[in-house]
Amino acid sequence: MKTLFISDLHLDPKRADIQGCFNQFINSCLTANQDSKTNSDNSSIDSLYILGDLFEVWIGDDASIPVYQQSITQLRQLSESGINIYVMHGNRDFLMGSDFELASGCTLIPDLYQITIAAQTILLSHGDIFCTADKDYLDFRKMVRDPLWQQNFLNKPVTERVSIAQTMREKSKLNGLDKAPEITDVSQDAVEQIMLEYNSSTLIHG
């Protein structure tokens, strides 16, 4: 049985090239499992972990599920074929909720999630929490991950949410241009500290 890990697809209705690659990936997974059943071997895919930023933007289940309906239907096809799909929030799609789970057949998992494969403890993360030198981003992350902030945002009209999300993306791009790579990159010290805390020998992140 195989376990797959992917991240940062940033699916976007405006990016047919990315959607095309995702279509190929979904079809390859479905074919692999069908071939495994036909040949009665042990090469089927058991689990798929998506480690954040599956979607380019997610402004709430009510508004975003219709936008990404094709991809969500494909995920459900994978789920119904017997593949367990686990999805982690990223910095673009952290507002995915229970309606997304119901529509896609996926299970949302928290950042810093441990699994065991072949007696090895593996820690999974989107990875942005390790960018500890980027204080501005971590402050922003703390704000938007706060349940009260999220509830307030989701209570706004869809048009207002779209506008806010667009402003945030533009501001993020501008801020990124002024930052050195060593600020926006993952901190090795932070990685080692978390791995010690979780007693994990392997880290997989986006």
Secondary structure, 3 states (H helix, E strand, C coil): CEEEEECCCCECCCCHHHHHHHHHHHHHHHHHHHHHHHHCCCCCEEEEEEECCCECCCCCHHHHHHHCHHHHHHHHHHHHCCCEEEEECCCCCCCCCHHHHHHHCCEEECCCEEEEECCEEEEEECCHHHCCCCHHHHHHHHHHCCHHHHHHHHCCCHHHHHHHHHHHHHHHHHHHHCCCHHHHCCCHHHHHHHHHHHCCCEEEEC
